[in-house]
Amino acid sequence: MSGLPKLPGFSFQDPTQTKFNLQQTFDLCNGYKIPKVSYCGIGGKDLTVNTVKYLGNRDPVRFDPSLIYGRTRSSKLPHFTPHYVLYDQKCLTFKAFFKQSVVESPNEFFRVRHVNIIYFLEDDTITVMEPKTPNSGMDQGRLIRRGKIPKNNRGDFWHWKDLNVGKDIAFYGTVFHTIDCDLFTKEYMASQGIILNDPETVPVDPYTLNRQIQVQSHFTKTPPADDKLRRFLEYDGKILKFKAVWDDRENEHGEMRKFELLYFLCDDTVSVKEVHEKNDGRDPYPVLLRKTKLPKRYTDTPVTYPAIYLELSDAEVTEYYQPKDFLVGETVFVLGRDMLLYDCDQFTRDYFKNALCIEQKPPIAIEKPKPPPPPPQIPPHNGIGSLEDSLQNTLTVLPKPPRKDVMKQILNANKYLRYEMVMDAVHPEDTIRRFILNYSLADGTCKIMEPPIRNSGILGGKYLRSTLLVKPGSDPLNPDYYSPADFYIGAIITVFQQRFKIVGADLYVYRYMQANESKFPCEVIENMRNYMYNKGYLKDDVDDTLQDNLDNERRWDMDTEDEPRETEMEKCLKELKAGAGRDLQYEQARRAELVQQYEDSLKRTPQTVPYGIKDVNTTCRYPVHVGELKSTECTEDEAYQSYTPKHVDTPEEIVAKYYTGVLKDHHGICDGTHPIECADPPPIYQEHLEKEKPEKPTPLMVAKPDIPPGACNVKTVTFADDPERCNRNRYDLCDLETKKIHCECTDYQKC
């Protein structure tokens, strides 16, 4: 039925066939795709090519002897790696050349072109690359793209076994002659049993050789040390600047003129510019000599030089000025002008010092010192406005207000010193008048007010507005004003030819003097203190001073004497045997007893010996390891805190409680009612083999007890009934100046 034509009615379909899929071409082996050896048809049907009909002579190779003789013991197969993975990125490189004919050229008939033949072992492909030659004029690079190159007409391809050194290889009609190969190619060929021929010499292209001969060799001269380009790059913008003066006063209408002499280090040229002064009457063109080389001997010309020529060339000049010729104090000849160098800038001085090892002289004074301007004469005050305003108008053309001390006004705002004054009366009716002087600390002005007096015929009120009071006899142009140091009890002041006497002052005046003693003489302060004391204003100050003195004496007595000193009243009552039935010694002893009982009630006697550890009856191999104790020293912040003594434990009590618990645990192990037999602890290497029993005793590890901050002040007690200790606090733990009382059974670290 296979020979029937493909026409309707001649095609028959198998109804039992349900699969029509095509078999894959490759199999996966260790993650690599490998072509299949046998194939099947559509839907998994066997192909006729696999039948006995197509069995050839080579088919017996597929015969499996294990079907007859049985399977042998197979060895471990090596790890499968496909061919293209094993030889990935590995290639054989041969150096070769071919001759290319050149027609219609009289200079050459052929060219020798060098190429690299690269054989890729991965897929047996070949490519030909030509290295680039400069100025060759030909397209170079890849000559034959990568691929399998046919060897003959029978369908064979070039293989690496066909390649060797010194062999002609034809690729697509072009014959390449191999002359050498790389090291990897030699090693690979030797590993495969192929012996390569000896390398050959590379032939020379005649045209390229002719071109190289025709090209002239370029010879360069070594530039001299004083190269212009080097000097330009090194010294561009670096100029030696000198100040010079030309003294032409010997001639008629001559004068002394100043110039600037600039020496350019990049090309050894000199430029001279005139320094114009204000209103000198000269043209505003400063350049005297443009930038050019300055000859050192301008008139030294050869005899054959024609005098009609005004410009000198380099052939006629014997020597030019150099940097070493420009020194401060020397004279330089600038085309017939003698110029004295009297100064230079700092860069020039540094250049001469560092480069030429020459120290320039200090500047030379060439001008006569000008007489100092006469002091300005201040005109007398015309009486209009204040003296400060009139003086400010004479200093500047545009009047400006005088400056004020703003900080002084801000710090002393609304601060006044008040004094009471009476008039140094000439008339009897002025004797009853009283005046109040208000001195402002902000601006130093004084204001005088007069309190009204009934039935005196004097209205009172403002006597003088705020103004500066000038002392009599002072300079009118530099007046001296009244200050608080001039105001004291009994002082006479003159206010616009009227004399006043200070008879009183406010208490704030004395307080201000105490705060600013450096501004007042001692006599003024003592005068004001006596006045305030006589008036009774300093009663509180005197009482406070006396009380402080008494407290200091009492504190000194308490610190220096062991027993309190009896007062004068107590001595008197003791001598007279009086006291309203009171026994002072008994009361004092009773008071001391009550104080001691109160202190004993605050103490908690520990029940253990130092650190709560004592010897036990049973000698135990499990000792108690006591670590380093924490310091119970009080910090500076905690020394002034107060706590309730009944609710906070002291550091001694905290340590005692902690070690008391340790003692109980220790007794339970080694001194209990049912003593436990103590054994040696197991070795270290057996600790991970044997599991400890719960009842087996272990060593007690004692850590450092935690002491809360501020626990040192829990015994701060104030005794108000005892006159000797009413103003002193006793710190049992932290006060180093007070004697400590410790329990007999404890020996803890003190604060």
Long-range contacts (C-beta under 8 A, 24 or more apart in sequence): 17-43, 18-43, 19-43, 19-44, 29-80, 29-82, 30-79, 30-80, 30-81, 32-80, 32-81, 32-82, 32-85, 34-82, 84-122, 84-123, 87-120, 87-121, 87-122, 88-122, 89-122, 90-120, 90-121, 90-122, 90-184, 91-118, 91-119, 91-120, 91-121, 91-122, 92-118, 92-119, 92-121, 92-160, 92-163, 92-181, 92-184, 92-185, 92-188, 92-189, 93-117, 93-118, 93-119, 93-181, 93-182, 93-184, 93-185, 94-119, 94-163, 94-165, 94-178, 94-180, 94-181, 94-185, 95-178, 95-179, 95-180, 95-181, 95-202, 96-169, 96-176, 96-177, 96-178, 96-179, 97-176, 97-177, 97-179, 97-202, 97-203, 98-174, 98-175, 98-176, 98-177, 107-207, 107-210, 108-206, 108-207, 111-205, 111-207, 111-208, 112-203, 112-204, 112-205, 112-206, 113-138, 113-205, 114-202, 115-143, 115-176, 117-163, 117-169, 117-176, 117-178, 119-160, 119-163, 120-146, 121-160, 121-188, 124-148, 124-157, 124-159, 124-160, 126-158, 126-171, 128-171, 128-176, 133-208, 135-211, 136-208, 144-171, 144-172, 161-192, 161-194, 164-194, 164-196, 164-197, 165-196, 165-197, 165-198, 165-199, 165-200, 166-197, 166-198, 166-200, 167-197, 228-267, 231-265, 231-266, 231-267, 232-266, 232-267, 234-266, 235-264, 235-265, 235-266, 236-266, 237-266, 238-265, 238-266, 238-347, 238-351, 239-263, 239-264, 239-265, 240-265, 240-323, 240-326, 240-344, 240-347, 240-348, 240-351, 241-344, 241-345, 241-347, 241-348, 242-326, 242-328, 242-341, 242-343, 242-344, 242-348, 243-341, 243-342, 243-343, 243-344, 244-272, 244-332, 244-339, 244-340, 244-341, 244-342, 245-339, 245-340, 245-342, 245-366, 246-337, 246-338, 246-339, 246-340, 247-338, 247-340, 256-366, 259-288, 259-339, 261-326, 261-332, 261-334, 261-339, 261-341, 263-321, 263-323, 263-326, 264-291, 265-323, 268-293, 268-320, 268-322, 269-293, 269-294, 270-294, 270-321, 270-334, 272-334, 272-339, 288-334, 289-334, 289-335, 293-317, 293-320, 293-321, 294-320, 294-321, 294-334, 294-335, 295-319, 295-320, 295-321, 296-320, 296-321, 296-325, 296-333, 298-333, 298-335, 298-336, 323-351, 323-352, 323-356, 324-356, 324-358, 327-358, 327-360, 327-361, 328-360, 328-361, 328-362, 328-363, 328-364, 329-361, 329-364, 340-364, 340-366, 342-366, 378-477, 380-476, 380-477, 381-476, 381-477, 386-468, 387-476, 387-477, 387-479, 391-477, 404-443, 408-442, 408-443, 409-442, 409-443, 412-440, 412-441, 412-442, 413-442, 414-442, 415-440, 415-441, 415-442, 416-440, 416-441, 417-441, 417-484, 417-487, 417-505, 417-506, 417-508, 417-509, 417-512, 418-505, 418-506, 418-508, 418-509, 419-487, 419-502, 419-504, 419-505, 419-506, 419-509, 420-502, 420-503, 420-504, 420-505, 421-448, 421-493, 421-500, 421-501, 421-502, 421-503, 422-500, 422-501, 422-503, 423-498, 423-499, 423-500, 423-501, 424-492, 424-498, 424-499, 424-500, 424-501, 432-456, 433-458, 435-463, 435-500, 437-487, 437-500, 437-502, 439-482, 439-484, 439-487, 440-466, 441-484, 441-512, 444-468, 444-481, 444-483, 446-482, 446-495, 448-495, 464-495, 464-496, 469-493, 469-495, 484-509, 484-512, 484-519, 484-520, 485-519, 485-520, 485-521, 485-524, 488-523, 488-524, 488-527, 488-528, 489-527, 489-528, 489-530, 489-531, 490-527, 504-531, 505-531, 505-532, 507-532, 507-537, 510-537, 510-538, 551-727, 554-727, 555-727, 555-728, 558-724, 558-725, 558-728, 564-723, 564-724, 591-721, 591-722, 595-719, 595-722, 598-717, 599-717, 599-741, 602-645, 602-715, 602-717, 603-743, 604-653, 604-656, 605-743, 605-745, 606-652, 606-653, 606-656, 606-660, 606-743, 606-745, 606-746, 607-656, 607-660, 608-656, 608-659, 608-660, 608-663, 608-745, 609-745, 610-745, 610-746, 610-747, 610-748, 611-655, 611-659, 611-748, 612-655, 612-656, 612-658, 612-659, 612-660, 612-661, 612-662, 612-663, 613-659, 613-662, 613-663, 613-666, 614-663, 616-666, 616-667, 616-670, 616-671, 617-670, 617-671, 618-670, 618-671, 618-675, 618-678, 619-670, 620-666, 620-669, 620-670, 620-678, 620-697, 621-678, 621-679, 621-680, 621-681, 622-669, 622-670, 622-678, 622-681, 622-697, 622-698, 622-699, 622-700, 623-699, 624-662, 624-666, 624-699, 624-700, 624-702, 625-699, 625-700, 625-701, 625-702, 626-702, 627-702, 627-703, 627-704, 628-704, 629-655, 629-704, 629-705, 629-749, 630-704, 630-705, 630-706, 630-707, 631-749, 632-707, 632-711, 632-712, 632-733, 632-748, 632-749, 632-750, 632-751, 633-712, 633-751, 634-710, 634-712, 634-713, 634-733, 634-734, 634-751, 635-709, 638-709, 638-710, 638-712, 638-713, 639-712, 639-713, 639-731, 639-734, 640-713, 641-710, 641-713, 642-713, 642-716, 643-710, 643-711, 643-713, 643-714, 643-716, 644-714, 645-714, 645-715, 645-716, 645-717, 648-708, 648-711, 648-714, 649-711, 649-714, 650-711, 650-712, 650-714, 650-715, 650-733, 651-707, 651-711, 651-712, 651-733, 651-748, 651-751, 652-733, 652-743, 652-746, 652-748, 654-705, 654-706, 654-707, 654-708, 654-711, 655-705, 655-707, 655-748, 656-746, 656-748, 658-705, 659-702, 659-705, 662-700, 662-702, 665-700, 666-700, 669-697, 669-700, 670-697, 712-751
